[in-house]
Each structure stands twice: as C-alpha cells, then as structure tokens.
Amino acid sequence: MPEPEPTPVTILLVEDDEVIRRSVAMALERYGYRMTVAGDGLTGLELFREGQHDLLLLDVMLPALDGIGLCRRIRETSTAPILMMSARGDALDVVSGLEAGADDYVVKPVDTAVLVARIRSLLRRASAASPPPAGPDASGPAGLLAFGDLTIDPAALEVRRDGRELALAPTELRLLLEFSAHPGIVLDRQTLLREVWDYGWDGDTRVVDLCVQRLRKKIGADRIETVRGFGYKLRR
C-alpha cells in the first residue's frame, strides 16, 4: 500500500478522457491526494478560480479551452506548480506547454509511480520556494545578492529588478537561486535537472532550456549566458 502524504494536498486534474481521468484520480487518491477533476478546459478554469489547489495536472488536448491556453490563463494569476500531460510527447506539445508556464510534463500513458515522483518533486520545489513569514530574523540588506540591476534575497526568497519585485514561478525561482549560488560558473543541464527539478534520473533537458528562456524574459535576456555545448551561467 502506498505511503500517504503527511498533509493533504489538493490536485486539480483536467483530462477529457473519462477512463484516464477516473483511473488517474483513483490512483492519486490512494497516495493520499485530494482530487478535483474536470473534463474540459473551461470547467477546469472555473474550478481553479473557485478553489485552492496545490498542484495542477493538465492534459494538452482538451475541448473548449486546450491545456496550453488553460496553462496560460492560470499563470496570469498563480504560481502553483503545473504538470502537463501529453499523449504524444511531440516536441511541439512539450515546448508549447513549457513556454506557456508549465513546470514539467509527462507522456501518457504514464506509470503511477513516475507520476507521483514528478508530483512530489514539484511540490518540494514549491515548498522550498515559499517565502518564510516575516519576523525579527528576516533577511536584511546584508543578505542581498546583487547582479547588475538584479537583487536577490535568498532568505526572504525575493527577487527585484531595478527595485521592482518580480513574480517568479517556483521553478524559475529555484533555477535563479541555483545560478546565484554559483555566479560565473557554468552549470550543465543535467546538473540543473538534478538540483532544480530534483531528478534522480536522466530527464528531458528541454525543460531546462524553456525555463531559462522564461527566466530571461523576467530578469533580463543577457543576465544568463549560454555556453554552447556545456550549459548556462549567471553573469556576475
């Protein structure tokens, strides 16, 4: 019997195939997750707006509003972890989902153990990227990291550009913190997959490339340098 999560976690599953929707929901409920389900994108968007969800599991091919469009709408107001599901695993599906703001993806049919591992990884990242409550020990100016017009407070998990606070998704924040911990040092994609995505196995490096692209749009295109054939580094 799978070991349940220590605290209830609510997942919104949006999948139009009823058989897949029911089987995935039942499998995840056995692991202790609370499931909210929808069969189309518009219903999924309504449920998302009505409730509090710790993670969203979205199919790419959905009626009314497809998974890519749904992901974009959710990202307008939320940084909750998003895991996309694709029946084909086509590069276009993967890239479109990641560009829309998804944190990771799986290809259907997916083994339950793999799906749960991906979910737990995303939840750990989201938890690590949640700012601590303010108090007398909150980070002050002495703890700030500065890279040109970019300032990072690792303790408060705040990032500012030209004094304006940036809204980063959990994965984007984890990625930036990993770069800022090794300024000027080239980090290869497999290292980033291991440290940021928490992969204990080889993963698809496209998730790294697309997340770097999203991060560049927020912190400045020239702040993260591509070292061809090796990886990326944060400019000092």
Beta strands, then each sheet from edge to edge (+ up, - down):
strand 1: 9-14
strand 2: 33-38
strand 3: 55-59
strand 4: 82-86
strand 5: 104-107
strand 6: 145-147
strand 7: 150-153
strand 8: 158-161
strand 9: 164-165
strand 10: 187-188
strand 11: 224-227
strand 12: 231-234
sheet 1: 2+ 1+ 3+ 4+ 5+
sheet 2: 6+ 7- 8+ 9-
sheet 3: 10+ 12- 11+
end
